[in-house]
Amino acid sequence: MVDQNVLTVFIALTAVAVLIQCGILLGLCFMSSKLSRQADRAAEVARTFLGPIQNTAEHLQVLAARMTEVGAVMHSQLRQFEQWRRGAR
């Protein structure tokens, strides 16, 4: 049969290994939650910075559309003026 002292040593080593693994798991869980909180804060900061940028981009899109309309109207009016000028000669 197995020597009682050897069995006790192996059980003790197994218990120590399980405790070490438990400590490692707790550490990973703690670091994971800490990183998650930091990522949430970083995402919130990014949202506060990107909000005005997105607003500016939307305004620039509207401005570009209006400038295109103005360009088209001016082009049309210049064509009419050119035709009128040719007819006046």
C-alpha positions in Angstrom: 0.0 0.0 0.0 1.0 3.7 -0.4 3.0 5.2 2.4 0.7 7.6 4.5 3.4 10.4 4.6 3.8 10.4 0.8 0.0 10.6 0.3 -0.2 13.5 2.8 2.6 15.3 1.0 0.9 14.9 -2.4 -2.5 16.0 -1.0 -0.8 19.1 0.6 0.9 19.9 -2.7 -2.3 19.6 -4.6 -4.1 21.8 -2.1 -1.3 24.4 -2.5 -1.6 24.2 -6.3 -5.3 24.7 -6.1 -4.9 27.7 -3.9 -2.3 29.2 -6.2 -4.7 28.7 -9.2 -7.5 30.3 -7.2 -5.3 33.3 -6.5 -4.4 33.6 -10.2 -8.0 33.4 -11.2 -9.0 36.1 -8.7 -6.1 38.3 -10.0 -7.3 37.8 -13.6 -10.9 38.6 -12.6 -9.8 41.8 -10.8 -7.6 42.9 -13.7 -10.3 42.1 -16.2 -12.9 44.3 -14.3 -10.3 47.1 -13.9 -9.6 47.0 -17.6 -13.3 47.0 -18.4 -13.9 50.1 -16.3 -10.9 51.8 -18.0 -12.2 50.9 -21.4 -15.7 52.3 -20.5 -14.1 55.5 -19.4 -12.0 55.7 -22.5 -15.1 55.1 -24.7 -17.0 57.9 -22.9 -14.1 60.3 -23.4 -14.0 59.3 -27.1 -17.7 60.0 -27.4 -17.3 63.4 -25.8 -14.6 64.3 -28.3 -16.3 62.7 -31.3 -19.6 64.3 -30.7 -18.6 67.8 -31.8 -16.5 66.4 -34.6 -19.5 64.5 -35.9 -21.6 67.6 -35.6 -19.1 69.6 -37.6 -18.9 66.9 -40.2 -22.7 67.0 -40.6 -22.6 70.7 -40.9 -19.9 70.5 -43.6 -22.0 68.0 -45.5 -24.9 70.4 -45.5 -22.6 73.2 -46.5 -21.2 71.2 -49.3 -24.7 70.4 -50.6 -25.7 74.0 -50.5 -22.5 75.1 -52.2 -23.2 72.6 -55.0 -26.7 74.1 -55.4 -25.3 77.6 -55.5 -22.7 76.5 -58.1 -25.4 74.9 -60.2 -27.6 78.1 -60.0 -24.7 80.4 -60.8 -23.7 78.2 -63.7 -27.3 78.4 -65.0 -27.5 82.2 -64.6 -24.1 82.7 -66.3 -25.3 80.6 -69.2 -28.5 82.8 -69.4 -26.4 86.0 -69.1 -24.0 84.7 -71.9 -27.0 84.0 -74.2 -28.5 87.4 -73.4 -25.1 89.1 -74.1 -24.8 87.3 -77.4 -28.3 88.3 -78.4 -27.7 91.9 -77.4 -24.8 92.3 -79.9 
